[in-house]
Amino acid sequence: MKTDFLIIGAGFAGCTLAERIASQLDKKVLIVEKRDHIGGNAYDYYNDDGIMVQKYGPHIFHSNLKEVWDYLSRFTEWNGYVHRVLARVKGKEVYLPINLDTMERLYDRKFNPEELREYFERKRVRLDQIENSRDVVVSQVGEELYELFFRNYTKKQWGVYPEELDPEVTKRLPVRFDHDTRYFTDKYQGIPKHGFVKMFEKMLQHKNIPPVMLNTDYREIIDSVSFDKLIYTGPIDYYFDYIHGKLPYRSLDFKLETLEMDKYQNAGVVNFPNDYDYTRITEFKQLYLQKHPRTTICYEYPKAEGEPYYPIPKKEYQEIYQKYKREADRLKSVFFLGRLAQYRYLNMDQVVDGALNLFKSI
Ligand SMILES: Cc1cc2nc3c(=O)[nH]c(=O)nc-3n(C[C@H](O)[C@H](O)[C@H](O)COP(=O)(O)OP(=O)(O)OC[C@H]3O[C@@H](n4cnc5c(N)ncnc54)[C@H](O)[C@@H]3O)c2cc1C
């Protein structure tokens, strides 16, 4: 088999580069994907009940990058969904990130921006040095809000308390001094009107892109394909046979349930910082603005082993990644891109931006 470009992985990184190369360079692009579907972690589908769901947890597109938004908008319309997240604490439901509305609901009193600033000033813990994630939070909002929203949630999410995590994990704590209850304040946000997969299908609709080779680990075919350049969006440590050790990830279990009711909860996503083993519940119909007499919800249970989702934010693992990166930089016809190849938590827009930039340099 012969192709100009071989792309490993059919997520945002792989699909964006395939589309650009096929349409702008008029080169043949073969995509190999280990899973049985395209779309990477943004994969969505109609379940047996006819409700659109996402297999790998809630994905909401949001960005301030006009170039990325304009680019994706060639392949989809957007449904206009604005993401809001509620947290259930002390028997109440309050919006995240913390804003005036959150504080008013929590403490049954009015706050104006000045009063909230004074409140934090009184509550915040004065520290000489910020050494971990806990320090980041308590130095801004104090112990009480730290306990309510961060301590136990972090333990569930990462398996360790904030004291053991680098400050970068909560580097910038978004606290708002207004009544903006949106989760993302980005200029552009929403979900593709007909789902992420329909958008990806449109991106890959080109004479230079043959059907994606699904259910195939690239190693099964690499020796039988002749190609000029390789774009790799899988795990970087796997590419180099773990020569510098394995890069650890935090994983998740998703448990989906369809219920005989029109609406289950008061926001698309509800977080449970302190109760239960799951971190949050997503109600997909709210994200997709779908009308249906039933509803499907998804519980998220963090775990240590399994599909790689979140790179563990610790210095020692960054050092291992840097060793792999040095190996990667030496290869002239292989390009590494995306959340697994760069061992970084990247939002979808950042991945598309990275792909558009890499394309310009190829
Ligand atoms: C629970 C969760 C929620 C998220 N929510 C959001 C959100 O709301 N908004 C947002 O912007 N971002 C969100 N993200 C991040 C988003 O998932 C990523 O930005 C996006 O998936 C990155 O695309 P990618 O192409 O780099 O990686 P992926 O989507 O993972 O695609 C890589 C593909 O490569 C394939 N692959 C790997 N190894 C091989 C191999 N050996 N051979 C063949 N194929 C291989 C994989 O199967 C995969 O399909 C979320 C992530 C998670 C985990």
The ligand as a Gaussian input file, in Angstrom:
#p B3LYP/6-31G(d) Opt

LIG

0 1
 C      -13.543000      13.310000      30.170000
 C      -12.989000      14.355000      29.237000
 C      -13.743000      15.484000      28.972000
 C      -13.247000      16.450000      28.092000
 N      -14.022000      17.555000      27.856000
 C      -13.578000      18.506000      27.023000
 C      -14.371000      19.675000      26.765000
 O      -15.473000      19.826000      27.289000
 N      -13.869000      20.601000      25.905000
 C      -12.639000      20.464000      25.299000
 O      -12.249000      21.337000      24.518000
 N      -11.871000      19.362000      25.516000
 C      -12.310000      18.389000      26.357000
 N      -11.541000      17.268000      26.587000
 C      -10.255000      17.127000      25.859000
 C      -10.463000      16.462000      24.488000
 O      -10.871000      15.132000      24.686000
 C       -9.166000      16.524000      23.690000
 O       -8.821000      17.871000      23.463000
 C       -9.220000      15.837000      22.327000
 O       -9.723000      14.543000      22.431000
 C       -7.829000      15.783000      21.739000
 O       -7.833000      15.236000      20.461000
 P       -6.610000      14.342000      19.984000
 O       -6.801000      14.100000      18.542000
 O       -5.330000      14.915000      20.446000
 O       -6.744000      12.996000      20.849000
 P       -7.841000      11.839000      20.801000
 O       -9.188000      12.402000      20.655000
 O       -7.577000      10.957000      21.948000
 O       -7.468000      11.062000      19.464000
 C       -6.322000      10.215000      19.371000
 C       -6.738000       8.961000      18.641000
 O       -5.564000       8.153000      18.400000
 C       -5.930000       6.802000      18.499000
 N       -4.748000       5.970000      18.757000
 C       -3.996000       5.964000      19.884000
 N       -3.016000       5.047000      19.777000
 C       -3.145000       4.449000      18.567000
 C       -2.450000       3.408000      17.888000
 N       -1.412000       2.783000      18.466000
 N       -2.849000       3.069000      16.652000
 C       -3.927000       3.660000      16.056000
 N       -4.632000       4.658000      16.679000
 C       -4.254000       5.038000      17.902000
 C       -6.911000       6.795000      19.666000
 O       -7.736000       5.650000      19.637000
 C       -7.692000       8.086000      19.439000
 O       -8.880000       7.890000      18.717000
 C      -11.981000      16.295000      27.480000
 C      -11.225000      15.166000      27.769000
 C      -11.713000      14.203000      28.641000
 C      -10.874000      12.994000      28.954000

